[in-house]
Amino acid sequence: EAREERIDELKAHINSLKATILEQNENHEEFNAVAKMNYMKSLIEQNEEQNENDEEFNAVEASKERINKLRTNINSLKAKIEEKENQEEFNAAEAREERMNVLKIKINSLKAQIESKREENEEVED
Protein backbone atom coordinates (compact mmCIF):
# COMPACT_ATOMS: atom_id res chain seq x y z
CA GLU A 1 0.00 0.00 0.00
CA ALA A 2 2.86 2.39 0.75
CA ARG A 3 4.20 1.56 -2.62
CA GLU A 4 0.89 2.48 -4.32
CA GLU A 5 0.82 5.73 -2.37
CA ARG A 6 4.36 6.41 -3.54
CA ILE A 7 3.32 5.62 -7.14
CA ASP A 8 0.31 7.94 -6.79
CA GLU A 9 2.59 10.66 -5.37
CA LEU A 10 5.02 10.21 -8.24
CA LYS A 11 2.15 10.29 -10.77
CA ALA A 12 0.85 13.48 -9.15
CA HIS A 13 4.34 14.93 -9.23
CA ILE A 14 4.72 13.95 -12.91
CA ASN A 15 1.36 15.56 -13.68
CA SER A 16 2.44 18.68 -11.80
CA LEU A 17 5.69 18.78 -13.79
CA LYS A 18 3.73 18.32 -17.03
CA ALA A 19 1.45 21.21 -16.06
CA THR A 20 4.49 23.35 -15.22
CA ILE A 21 6.08 22.48 -18.57
CA LEU A 22 2.84 23.30 -20.41
CA GLU A 23 2.59 26.59 -18.55
CA GLN A 24 6.20 27.43 -19.33
CA ASN A 25 5.61 26.56 -23.00
CA GLU A 26 2.57 28.81 -23.05
CA ASN A 27 4.55 31.58 -21.35
CA HIS A 28 7.37 31.05 -23.82
CA GLU A 29 4.93 31.20 -26.74
CA GLU A 30 3.38 34.36 -25.32
CA PHE A 31 6.86 35.85 -24.86
CA ASN A 32 7.73 34.91 -28.44
CA ALA A 33 4.44 36.35 -29.67
CA VAL A 34 5.08 39.61 -27.79
CA ALA A 35 8.65 39.74 -29.08
CA LYS A 36 7.41 39.07 -32.60
CA MET A 37 4.73 41.78 -32.24
CA ASN A 38 7.31 44.26 -30.94
CA TYR A 39 9.63 43.40 -33.81
CA MET A 40 6.80 43.83 -36.35
CA LYS A 41 5.81 47.12 -34.69
CA SER A 42 9.42 48.28 -35.00
CA LEU A 43 9.49 47.29 -38.67
CA ILE A 44 6.22 49.13 -39.31
CA GLU A 45 7.54 52.26 -37.55
CA GLN A 46 10.77 52.08 -39.59
CA ASN A 47 8.73 51.62 -42.76
CA GLU A 48 6.50 54.58 -41.88
CA GLU A 49 9.56 56.71 -41.13
CA GLN A 50 11.14 55.66 -44.42
CA ASN A 51 7.89 56.48 -46.23
CA GLU A 52 7.85 59.91 -44.61
CA ASN A 53 11.47 60.44 -45.63
CA ASP A 54 10.66 59.26 -49.14
CA GLU A 55 7.65 61.58 -49.30
CA GLU A 56 9.76 64.52 -48.08
CA PHE A 57 12.48 63.64 -50.59
CA ASN A 58 9.90 63.33 -53.36
CA ALA A 59 8.35 66.65 -52.33
CA VAL A 60 11.79 68.29 -52.43
CA GLU A 61 12.50 66.72 -55.82
CA ALA A 62 9.10 67.85 -57.11
CA SER A 63 9.82 71.37 -55.82
CA LYS A 64 13.22 71.36 -57.53
CA GLU A 65 11.57 70.17 -60.73
CA ARG A 66 8.92 72.93 -60.52
CA ILE A 67 11.65 75.51 -59.83
CA ASN A 68 13.62 74.30 -62.85
CA LYS A 69 10.49 74.48 -65.03
CA LEU A 70 9.83 78.00 -63.78
CA ARG A 71 13.45 78.99 -64.48
CA THR A 72 13.14 77.55 -67.97
CA ASN A 73 9.89 79.48 -68.52
CA ILE A 74 11.47 82.68 -67.20
CA ASN A 75 14.49 82.27 -69.48
CA SER A 76 12.20 81.56 -72.42
CA LEU A 77 10.14 84.67 -71.65
CA LYS A 78 13.31 86.75 -71.29
CA ALA A 79 14.49 85.52 -74.69
CA LYS A 80 11.11 86.34 -76.25
CA ILE A 81 11.15 89.82 -74.69
CA GLU A 82 14.70 90.42 -75.92
CA GLU A 83 13.75 89.19 -79.39
CA LYS A 84 10.70 91.47 -79.41
CA GLU A 85 12.80 94.43 -78.22
CA ASN A 86 15.36 93.74 -80.94
CA GLN A 87 12.58 93.48 -83.51
CA GLU A 88 11.06 96.74 -82.27
CA GLU A 89 14.47 98.44 -82.42
CA PHE A 90 14.97 97.09 -85.93
CA ASN A 91 11.50 98.25 -86.96
CA ALA A 92 12.13 101.69 -85.42
CA ALA A 93 15.48 101.96 -87.25
CA GLU A 94 13.83 100.89 -90.48
CA ALA A 95 11.05 103.45 -89.97
CA ARG A 96 13.65 106.19 -89.27
CA GLU A 97 15.53 105.26 -92.43
CA GLU A 98 12.32 105.36 -94.43
CA ARG A 99 11.44 108.81 -92.99
CA MET A 100 14.97 110.02 -93.79
CA ASN A 101 14.59 108.78 -97.37
CA VAL A 102 11.25 110.61 -97.66
CA LEU A 103 12.88 113.77 -96.26
CA LYS A 104 15.84 113.45 -98.66
CA ILE A 105 13.41 113.13 -101.55
CA LYS A 106 11.54 116.24 -100.35
CA ILE A 107 14.80 118.13 -99.89
CA ASN A 108 15.97 117.15 -103.37
CA SER A 109 12.58 118.11 -104.74
CA LEU A 110 12.75 121.49 -102.98
CA LYS A 111 16.31 122.00 -104.23
CA ALA A 112 15.15 121.24 -107.73
CA GLN A 113 12.29 123.71 -107.35
CA ILE A 114 14.66 126.37 -106.00
CA GLU A 115 17.09 125.74 -108.83
CA SER A 116 14.25 125.90 -111.30
CA LYS A 117 13.05 129.22 -109.81
CA ARG A 118 16.61 130.57 -109.94
CA GLU A 119 16.92 129.65 -113.55
CA GLU A 120 13.57 131.28 -114.26
CA ASN A 121 14.66 134.42 -112.41
CA GLU A 122 17.94 134.50 -114.31
CA GLU A 123 16.09 134.20 -117.59
CA VAL A 124 13.72 136.97 -116.59
CA GLU A 125 16.61 139.21 -115.56
CA ASP A 126 18.38 138.64 -118.83
Secondary structure, DSSP 8 states (H G I E B T S, - for coil): -HHHHHHHHHHHHHHHHHHHHHHHHHHHHHHHHHHHHHHHHHHHHHHHHHHHHHHHHHHHHHHHHHHHHHHHHHHHHHHHHHHHHHHHHHHHHHHHHHHHHHHHHHHHHHHHHHHHHHHHHHHHH-
